[in-house]
Amino acid sequence: MLKRLFDIFASLFGLLILSPVIAFVAWKIRRKLGSPVLFRQVRPGKDGKPFEMIKFRTMRDALDSQGKPLPDEERMTPFGAFLRSSSLDELPELWNVLKGDMSLVGPRPLLMEYLPLYSKEQYRRHEARPGVTGWAQVNGRNAISWEDKFKLDVWYVDNRSFWLDLKIVFLTVKKVLVKDGISAKGEATMSKFTGCDK
């Protein structure tokens, strides 16, 4: 109950106090990348239940000769990379937190297509509401392996507390300021998860 009350208060406060920043970023995205300004995608929430996550768009709509999207590193622009490194692209997720789809702190919501690829232990990351930031994000973010990331997610599920959440929020601010672990080596963000040994 305390966690949910904190989520409601913090997300509402964040949306209000950051509204000028959100409006300015939206305007810049419209000018540099065009419409839509928001990136919407169905992601698995608590217990794997789908919800629509919203973020700011960071990539161009660039297609190959077959009409398929080009790789992330070819669609990512310097402006989009800045939005990601500063975590400004995550600001619309405060709306997901206010609605109750997400929490400020929890395992990051990944792709629906990953659900059948998890081991039984890895799937336990869905026992908690997904977060804007999480234990894995302050312990390597995208620069660590999928296996290590999932171990950190499950550790959080087993050890979550209000005070741990406050610690993660503090460490997240620190990570954003030093721009640490933004992407995996040789990737624009993170390589695709293809499953682990079960």
C-alpha positions, 0 to 999 in steps of 0.5 A: 500500500505504501509503495502504491501511494508513493507511486501515485504521489511521485508520478503525479508530482513528476507529471506536474513539475516536469510538464514544461520539459515534457512539452518541450521534448514533445515539440522537439521530437515533432520537429526532428522526427515527425509524428507520432511523438509517442512510441506505444507498445504492448508490454507484459505487466504484473503476472504477464498481463499486457498493458500499453506502455508509452515512451517518447519516440527516439528513432526514425521510420526508416525501412529497407527495400523489403519494407522492414524497419532497418536495425536500431543503430541505423534508425537511431539519430543523435537526438534520439540517442540524447533522449535515451542517454538522458532518460528523457524518453522515459518521462511519459511512463509516469502516466503508466505509473499513475494509472497503475500499469507500472511502478516507479521501481520494478523490473523493466517491462520487456517484449511480449515475445520474450514471455515463452523464452523465460525459464521458470525462475526468470519468469518470476520477474513478473511477480512485481509490477514493472518499473520505470527503473529497477535494480538491474538498471542501477547495476549495469542497465543495458551493459550487462548480460540478459542472464545477469539482468534477470537474476537482478530482477528476481533478486529485487522481487525477493527483497523489495521494500520501500527503502530499497525503492528509495535507494534505487531511485537515488542511484537511478538519478546518479546513473542518469547524470553520469550516463552509465550503461546506456547500451550494450557493447556494439548495440544501439540499445540492447541485443535481442533476447533469444532465450537462456538455458532452462 
